[in-house]
Amino acid sequence: MSGLDIFAWVVLVVLVVSTAIVVAFMGALPGAVARKRNHPWAEAVAVGGWVTLFLGFVLWPVVLIWAYVDVPAKTSAIATREAPPL
């Protein structure tokens, strides 16, 4: 093997390892964001991040947005209603 062959193998290994690291980071990112923000469905967001990543990457941005969006707390209708004008 010449020096160029060795260099090509080193480049190939670096590319494969860096691709694996990026895929792992992107798969874990929505779940980590949801857990950090105490999302009510943090585990579902984490599963959604991995599933959409391996099923075409199309809905992965939606799952990432879902990790940032919290469901507002339910309030009773009586407490939110305003008094009628006189």
Helices and strands as residue ranges (DSSP letters): H 3-36, H 42-54, H 60-68, H 77-80
